[in-house]
Amino acid sequence: MKVLVTGGTGFTGSRLIPLLLKNGFQVRVFVRPTSNRSLLSSFEVEWATGDFANPETFIAALRGVDALINIASLGFGHAESILKSMKEAGVQRGLFISTTAIFTQLNAGSKSIRLAAEEAIQASGVDYTILRPTMIYGTPRDRNMWRLIRLLKITPIMPIFGDGESLQQPIFVDDVAQAVLLALQNDATIRKSYNIAGKAPLTYNEVIDTVASALGKRVWKLHLPYLPIVRALQFTERLRLRLPIKAEQVLRLNENKAFSYDEAGRDFGFSPRSFEVGIGIEAQK
Ligand SMILES: NC(=O)c1ccc[n+]([C@@H]2O[C@H](COP(=O)([O-])OP(=O)(O)OC[C@H]3O[C@@H](n4cnc5c(N)ncnc54)[C@H](OP(=O)(O)O)[C@@H]3O)[C@@H](O)[C@H]2O)c1
């Protein structure tokens, strides 16, 4: 089977491509002229250069493949154009990575774009599968747990905005890659959308404790009331001052983000690793 992968040079895409090749797929990667291809330079992939902003380049890249694997974010607003290009190039099968962030109760910036993208895919008539991962972690390229790992390596005190009791269910990057592979190989996933997550939910306090324990460190959690911090951050944002954390991130941290992946387990055998196991791998690095 020949696939076109978008977002192949990114954090998740660069873990997926070796897995696809190992499983006998022929892989063409859609890259921008500016994309850094170095992580994939040792793999036998075909390159197609272009940009979603220039649909002709994307249609050309799609010609001759059996399926599209769209890892690049649906939050960029290109979904309609991607679907049109698939029709133009005669590609009927498409696997799309979305995100469980579409379920946030917050008025997050890209939520409406992502929701509209999912609706467009579901109404398009293509043989789609949508996978919605929770927060993805693993490898120092992740922008989530590795920030925490680096911080906990140097500090004995961890400030937590809020009581730390909101649920998290991060998913290991290789489990996302495995889910893409399994879903693509299983026709039961056609025209369905799935949430995918880590093995079990854990509170943010438990996340901190698990990371600290994997690093062999003792860390004291310092809980701070989060609403005054959110207001202070919102104020600085209005003044256009840039801080390392945004008000929306603090609010999101205090939102429950546990998601069942039962359907993914039933339809394509999705079986993710626990946070303890995943973070144990990262702590060795
Ligand atoms: N990271 C998370 O925690 C998380 C959680 C849930 C869902 N997701 C979803 O999972 C997917 C992968 O996330 P990630 O964090 O692995 O992504 P990432 O590291 O940010 O990589 C983004 C990829 O998309 C490509 N891209 C961006 N704009 C493009 C354009 N206009 N035309 C062509 N390619 C373009 C980038 O190419 P360049 O190399 O040229 O920049 C890069 O390969 C995304 O759909 C994201 O929304 C991520």
Ligand as a Chemical Component Dictionary entry (heavy atoms), coordinates in Angstrom:
data_LIG
# 
_chem_comp.id                   LIG 
_chem_comp.type                 NON-POLYMER 
_chem_comp.pdbx_formal_charge   0 
_chem_comp.three_letter_code    LIG 
# 
loop_
_chem_comp_atom.comp_id 
_chem_comp_atom.atom_id 
_chem_comp_atom.alt_atom_id 
_chem_comp_atom.type_symbol 
_chem_comp_atom.charge 
_chem_comp_atom.model_Cartn_x 
_chem_comp_atom.model_Cartn_y 
_chem_comp_atom.model_Cartn_z 
_chem_comp_atom.pdbx_ordinal 
LIG N1  N1  N 0  1.432  17.328 20.278 1  
LIG C1  C1  C 0  0.350  17.040 20.959 2  
LIG O1  O1  O 0  0.347  16.962 22.205 3  
LIG C2  C2  C 0  -0.951 16.758 20.230 4  
LIG C3  C3  C 0  -2.080 16.354 20.977 5  
LIG C4  C4  C 0  -3.255 16.018 20.301 6  
LIG C5  C5  C 0  -3.293 16.091 18.908 7  
LIG N2  N2  N 1  -2.189 16.504 18.209 8  
LIG C6  C6  C 0  -2.258 16.519 16.748 9  
LIG O2  O2  O 0  -1.323 15.558 16.277 10 
LIG C7  C7  C 0  -0.773 15.989 15.032 11 
LIG C8  C8  C 0  0.735  15.976 15.121 12 
LIG O3  O3  O 0  1.155  16.881 16.127 13 
LIG P1  P1  P 0  2.709  17.132 16.374 14 
LIG O4  O4  O 0  2.813  17.821 17.693 15 
LIG O5  O5  O -1 3.438  15.858 16.139 16 
LIG O6  O6  O 0  3.038  18.163 15.189 17 
LIG P2  P2  P 0  4.318  19.052 14.952 18 
LIG O7  O7  O 0  5.535  18.461 15.585 19 
LIG O8  O8  O 0  3.965  20.461 15.279 20 
LIG O9  O9  O 0  4.501  18.923 13.372 21 
LIG C9  C9  C 0  3.689  19.594 12.471 22 
LIG C10 C10 C 0  3.930  19.043 11.071 23 
LIG O10 O10 O 0  2.977  19.632 10.163 24 
LIG C11 C11 C 0  3.676  20.183 9.064  25 
LIG N3  N3  N 0  2.974  21.360 8.512  26 
LIG C12 C12 C 0  2.591  22.446 9.204  27 
LIG N4  N4  N 0  1.987  23.332 8.371  28 
LIG C13 C13 C 0  2.007  22.770 7.117  29 
LIG C14 C14 C 0  1.576  23.200 5.826  30 
LIG N5  N5  N 0  0.978  24.384 5.644  31 
LIG N6  N6  N 0  1.762  22.394 4.769  32 
LIG C15 C15 C 0  2.377  21.195 4.937  33 
LIG N7  N7  N 0  2.820  20.722 6.141  34 
LIG C16 C16 C 0  2.644  21.524 7.207  35 
LIG C17 C17 C 0  5.026  20.569 9.649  36 
LIG O11 O11 O 0  5.948  20.719 8.597  37 
LIG P3  P3  P 0  7.312  21.560 8.738  38 
LIG O12 O12 O 0  8.349  20.532 9.056  39 
LIG O13 O13 O 0  7.465  22.196 7.417  40 
LIG O14 O14 O 0  7.122  22.569 9.840  41 
LIG C18 C18 C 0  5.317  19.373 10.558 42 
LIG O15 O15 O 0  5.802  18.272 9.801  43 
LIG C19 C19 C 0  -1.389 17.364 14.753 44 
LIG O16 O16 O 0  -2.495 17.180 13.911 45 
LIG C20 C20 C 0  -1.826 17.843 16.123 46 
LIG O17 O17 O 0  -2.905 18.750 16.065 47 
LIG C21 C21 C 0  -1.014 16.830 18.834 48 
# 
loop_
_chem_comp_bond.comp_id 
_chem_comp_bond.atom_id_1 
_chem_comp_bond.atom_id_2 
_chem_comp_bond.value_order 
_chem_comp_bond.pdbx_ordinal 
LIG N1  C1  SING 1  
LIG C1  O1  DOUB 2  
LIG C1  C2  SING 3  
LIG C2  C3  SING 4  
LIG C2  C21 DOUB 5  
LIG C3  C4  DOUB 6  
LIG C4  C5  SING 7  
LIG C5  N2  DOUB 8  
LIG N2  C6  SING 9  
LIG N2  C21 SING 10 
LIG C6  O2  SING 11 
LIG C6  C20 SING 12 
LIG O2  C7  SING 13 
LIG C7  C8  SING 14 
LIG C7  C19 SING 15 
LIG C8  O3  SING 16 
LIG O3  P1  SING 17 
LIG P1  O4  DOUB 18 
LIG P1  O5  SING 19 
LIG P1  O6  SING 20 
LIG O6  P2  SING 21 
LIG P2  O7  DOUB 22 
LIG P2  O8  SING 23 
LIG P2  O9  SING 24 
LIG O9  C9  SING 25 
LIG C9  C10 SING 26 
LIG C10 O10 SING 27 
LIG C10 C18 SING 28 
LIG O10 C11 SING 29 
LIG C11 N3  SING 30 
LIG C11 C17 SING 31 
LIG N3  C12 SING 32 
LIG N3  C16 SING 33 
LIG C12 N4  DOUB 34 
LIG N4  C13 SING 35 
LIG C13 C14 SING 36 
LIG C13 C16 DOUB 37 
LIG C14 N5  SING 38 
LIG C14 N6  DOUB 39 
LIG N6  C15 SING 40 
LIG C15 N7  DOUB 41 
LIG N7  C16 SING 42 
LIG C17 O11 SING 43 
LIG C17 C18 SING 44 
LIG O11 P3  SING 45 
LIG P3  O12 DOUB 46 
LIG P3  O13 SING 47 
LIG P3  O14 SING 48 
LIG C18 O15 SING 49 
LIG C19 O16 SING 50 
LIG C19 C20 SING 51 
LIG C20 O17 SING 52 
# 
